[in-house]
Amino acid sequence: MLFTLNANQAMTLAVLLGGVEAECKGEIAVCGEALARAYNTGKPSLTLLCRGALDFGPFAKEELVVAVPYQDFLRLPQAMAKYATLSQAAIDH
């Protein structure tokens, strides 16, 4: 699954996933650096956008892409519920 996010959203997603790997060359960002890495390693992968994605894709210059393996994607609702519960408990005290 691909998420197009700003930096704050990417940080939140990284917390929910228990971490995100990043390695950027800026040449083949979405297809080679995000999707292929997530597929090959089975771990979420963050990348900056390459020139082609910025020029020809529907991306804004301040966006990042996080590729998330499907099994991790399926666990996101449970992780969000856990953190929502923790946040509400902190507000209540």
C-alpha positions as CSV (number, residue, x, y, z in Angstrom):
1,M,0.0,0.0,0.0
2,L,1.3,3.5,-0.8
3,F,0.7,6.5,1.4
4,T,1.4,10.0,0.1
5,L,2.0,12.1,3.3
6,N,3.5,15.2,4.7
7,A,6.4,14.9,7.2
8,N,4.1,15.0,10.2
9,Q,1.8,12.3,8.9
10,A,4.8,10.2,7.9
11,M,6.1,10.4,11.5
12,T,2.7,9.4,12.9
13,L,2.6,6.4,10.5
14,A,6.1,5.4,11.5
15,V,5.1,5.4,15.2
16,L,2.0,3.2,14.4
17,L,4.1,0.8,12.4
18,G,6.9,0.6,14.9
19,G,9.4,2.2,12.5
20,V,10.0,2.9,8.8
21,E,13.1,2.3,6.8
22,A,14.4,5.1,4.5
23,E,17.1,5.2,1.9
24,C,16.9,7.8,-0.8
25,K,18.9,8.3,-4.0
26,G,16.1,10.4,-5.7
27,E,16.4,8.5,-9.0
28,I,13.6,5.9,-8.8
29,A,11.9,6.9,-5.6
30,V,8.3,5.6,-5.7
31,C,8.8,2.5,-7.8
32,G,12.3,1.4,-6.9
33,E,13.0,2.9,-3.5
34,A,9.6,2.6,-1.8
35,L,7.6,-0.1,-3.5
36,A,10.4,-2.5,-4.4
37,R,12.1,-2.2,-1.0
38,A,8.9,-2.8,1.0
39,Y,8.1,-5.8,-1.2
40,N,11.6,-7.3,-1.0
41,T,12.2,-6.7,2.7
42,G,8.6,-7.0,4.0
43,K,9.2,-3.7,5.9
44,P,7.7,-0.3,5.6
45,S,9.8,2.0,3.5
46,L,9.8,5.8,3.2
47,T,11.2,7.8,0.3
48,L,11.5,11.3,-1.0
49,L,10.0,11.9,-4.5
50,C,12.2,11.7,-7.6
51,R,12.1,14.4,-10.2
52,G,9.9,12.3,-12.5
53,A,7.2,11.8,-9.8
54,L,7.3,15.5,-9.0
55,D,7.1,16.6,-12.7
56,F,4.7,14.0,-14.1
57,G,2.9,12.6,-11.1
58,P,0.1,14.0,-8.8
59,F,2.6,14.8,-6.0
60,A,3.3,18.1,-4.3
61,K,7.0,19.0,-3.6
62,E,6.4,18.8,0.2
63,E,5.1,15.2,0.1
64,L,6.8,11.9,1.0
65,V,5.8,8.4,0.0
66,V,5.6,5.5,2.5
67,A,5.1,2.0,1.1
68,V,3.6,-0.4,3.6
69,P,3.5,-4.2,3.1
70,Y,-0.1,-5.5,3.1
71,Q,0.1,-7.4,6.4
72,D,1.4,-4.2,8.2
73,F,-1.5,-2.2,6.5
74,L,-4.0,-4.7,8.0
75,R,-2.6,-4.1,11.5
76,L,-3.0,-0.3,11.3
77,P,-6.5,-0.1,12.7
78,Q,-5.5,-2.0,15.8
79,A,-2.4,0.2,16.3
80,M,-4.5,3.4,15.8
81,A,-7.1,2.2,18.4
82,K,-4.2,1.4,20.9
83,Y,-2.7,4.9,20.5
84,A,-6.2,6.6,20.7
85,T,-6.8,4.8,24.0
86,L,-3.4,5.9,25.4
87,S,-4.1,9.5,24.2
88,Q,-7.5,9.6,25.8
89,A,-6.1,8.2,29.1
90,A,-3.5,11.0,29.1
91,I,-6.2,13.6,28.5
92,D,-8.4,12.2,31.3
93,H,-5.6,12.5,33.9
